[in-house]
Amino acid sequence: MKALLCKAFGPADTLVLEDLPSPEPKKNEVLIEVQAAGVNFPDTLIIEGKYQFKPPFPFAPGGEVAGVVKAVGEKVSHLRAGDRVMALTGWGGFAEEVAVPAYNVLPVPKSMDLTTAAAFGMTYGTSMHALKQRANLQPGETLLVLGASGGVGLAAVEIGKAMGAKVIAAASSAEKLEVARKAGADELINYSEQSLKDEVKKLTGGQGVDVIYDPVGGTLFEEAFRSIGWNGRFLVVGFAAGGGIPALPANLPLLKGASLVGVFWGSFAQRQPQDNAANFQQLFAWHAEGKLKPLVSQTFPLERGGEAINALGQRKAVGKVVVEIR
């Protein structure tokens, strides 16, 4: 099989396409013929040695895939060869085949094609967990989404609307905001041209927002928190802006009666698998009803997987970037 390998930490253009033996599934694993692999922010970090996990060399990036089951280990009973599935891999997804623990594999519903499925799990899983378990978002509340045109941001916009919230989308350009508007955002803020805090105050009648979803971090972190309302929940999802981890004066949560809430979906999925499965049942139902419309804005063949990672890392892409392998 072919795989796009990282043989030493470095930029995406150092990845090399090579032939490897096909993996053998262990007793609790599923062997998947990969059709497509989603590209996510951790992929930009893991190849440069900046992620919390550092796989042994050589390894393929790619933390989520969709494809068809080729074989299952002897302890796997809920899946069989030929099933269409999506899976979290951590790494290894930029390859024609990958062996994955069975608990990280979900059947793909009939309403979803495999390219969409490869772009669905990580972004929608993260945003659903953030808004449901971590924020306890309620109908009628106001949700502010930063980085609203990216993969997790767009997912948060759609899920927020499906949960009955009023959604304010914030992004750095008119083009990105138009994508968020089409995804269902009620109000738009261009934070490269407008004061985020002032616009939120205007749009909420001075009350502030109930929930802030922040996958960006960076210089807007504190300004966004200052726009939160009483008993608000600020979701720390990621730090796509780079430039270090932002800090927050401790008096701000006190004065706002607000919470700073961490979101680590991968750990949640492992620790609370039944809750995670229930989340996906709801997500799949919303997708079948047309409430969730994942946007795959760019696709690349396997040999150009490094370009796919760069497209995401440069923060120019909207929605999801996918590597199509077959």
Buried (B, 14 or more C-beta within 10 A) or exposed (E): BBBBBBEEEEEBEBBEBBEBEBBEBBEBBBBBBBBBBBBBBBBBBBBBEEBEEEBEEBBBBBBBBBBBBBBBBEEBEEBEEEBBBBBBBBBBBBBBBBBBBBBBBBBBBEEBBBBBBBBBBBBBBBBBBBBBBBBEBEEEBBBBBBBBBBBBBBBBBBBBBBBEBBBBBBBBBEEBBBBBBEBBBBBBBBBEEBEBBEBBBEBBEEEBBBBBBBBBBBEBBEBBBBBBBEEBBBBBBBBBBEEEEBEBEEEBBEEBEBBBBEBBBBEBBBEBEEEBEEBBEBBBBBBEEEBBBBBBBBBBEBEBBBBBBBBBBEBEBBBBBBBBBE
